[in-house]
Every structure is written in structure tokens, then in C-alpha cells.
Amino acid sequence: MSLALAALSHAPSFGNVDPGGTIFAEINDALGEVRSFVEDFAPDVTVIFGPDHFNGVLYSMMPPFAIGAQAVGVGDYGTFEGHLPVDSEVARELHALTIAQGIDIARSERLEVDHGVMQPLEFLFGAGFTRPFVPVFVNALGKPLTPMSRIRMMGEAIGRAAQQLDKRVLLVASGGLSHNPPVPVYDGSPEPIQQRLVSYSPSKADRAAREGKIIEGIQAIADGRASSAPLNTEWDQKLLDVFRSGSLTDVDNWDNDEFIAEGGSAAHEMRSWIAAFSALSTAGDYNLVVDRYWPVRTWGAGFGITAAIPNAV
């Protein structure tokens, strides 16, 4: 009955576009530190909070958050495709315990997850991993978004629920810091875009072609042939300082529109970090044992890797 946390950025560019200098080696070194931390903690189950990029969760049903009792990987950017080793019993128990606290969280018996969930799990456990986990979808792109306080309260509820399990629970957060990729918006868009945001089941060839274009665009930024919105390192550090301090109620005053204005179109992926750190905070004050950050301008993204454990452990 103990908690630990690993919070990681994800990026389509990882392994596909060289960020230059020693950054990629440094990121891999930090991932090694987190893997060692996880091995020492020896979790019985992992609960990962992550977004979706309109690959698995669409406007056919867009909940603010959902627990997956069964899940499949869509296989984007080289991540695993197919049935995943979800601990369905734990997932359903967590769902019931969270609902009982007054948090209206959805349950899915076939949650489709993309690289926003799979990449960090593969960072930690390797491709084709078999370790049991529970995915928690946190909506970061499908507007309108809930107030930030609801994410904190949802995370706290799941943290309290996790402590009722007779298990060692690793909390994982997945999401980028400041980054500004093109993100489609349903309201006001032409019908073809709206249809894409409601139903999407591409062939492998179509998916590969789309991902190839995205990687080409990132490579053009890395080569200096294209520009991207500047990173907001000050904003990144503001968020990281909240997680470092444990003053998570500070997020309650954060405005959704300001979040995008400061951090970019996909900055709300940090909702996953807010949820995970809030869950960890229910075990008391915590300490960051890994705390690394890179403003990767060649990827157009701030990249963070952290790990934390309650001080009482």
C-alpha cells in the first residue's frame, strides 16, 4: 500500500529526429535513472495518466477523463498495436472507488490509446512489455476542457483509491511541456475535419503517411528550414516549480485559455502531470529524486523527466 511517481514527456520526434548536441544522450540517461527508480520501487501495478491525440478518443464520445478496464494500442509512431496487459480487476476497483468519492469518471472496456500513453510505458518497461497497468485518459485537446481544479480533484480521488488497494502502485504521467503543434478544433471547422474528429480508423499505410509528414515537419524545424513557435521556458519552469513544491492547489486558479496562450496548443497535456502529482500528494509530502528538463528547440517542445516518492517511505 504505497505510491511512487514517474512523470515523463512524450514526443513523436523521439528516436526520429536528432535534437542535436548531447540532448538525446542526456534524455536517455535520465530515462535510465527513472527505470532504476521504478525497478527499486517494484510496483505491483502501474496507473498511467495520459492524453490522446484524436487517435483513440474522439468526439463520438469525449469524456473529460476515463479509466480503461481493457485497452488496445493503436500503434502510432512505432508503439505497440493490439491488446494490452491492463489489470482489469484493479481498473474496475479504482473506478468504483473514485466514483464513490463524487468524481464522475467514465469507464471503458475498450479504451484505445496512442503514443501519449504507450511511449512512456515503453520508455519504462520496454517494447512488448507485459507488466500490468491501468490507463487513465485525461482529455487535453478536445474542447471545451474542464476547469483545472477538476483535474486536481480527480487525481486526488484516484490517489486515495489507490491507497485502498493492497498493492504498490506506480503513478505515471505523460505529457509535453510548452509545445505548439497544429491541433484541429471541431467547432467551426469544415465538415471533413469534423468527421475526422468523430471517426478515425486509418489503414496502416494512411497512418504511416500522416506520421511521415509530421516527422518531416519536425525535421525541417531541426534543420532550420522551417520555424516553430518559441518555447516558453519560463512557463515550463513555473509548472515544474508547482510540482516540486507540492502546492498543487495553485493550479485551481489557472485559466484554460491562458494556459494555451503561454504554453501552446498542446500545453494542456500537463493535465496528466497535475492528476498524477495530485494522486501522489494524498500520501503526504514527497521528494523528487529525478528532476530533469530540456528546452528542445529542434523538436519545438519542452521535455521533462521526473520521479518522486513520498517522504514517509
Secondary structure by P-SEA (a helix, b strand, c coil): cccccccccccccccccccccaaaaaaaaaaaaaaaaaaaacccbbbbbbccccccccccccccbbbbcbbbbcccccccccccccaaaaaaaaaaaaaaaccbbbbbcbbbbcccccaaaaacccccccccbbbbbbbccccccccaaaaaaaaaaaaaaaaacccbbbbbbbbbcbbbcbbbbcccccaaaaaaaabbbbcaaaaaaaaaaaaaaaaaaaaccccccccaaaaaaaaaaaaaaccccccccccaaaaaaccccccccaaaaaaaaaaaaccccccccbbbbbccccccbbbbbbbbbbccc
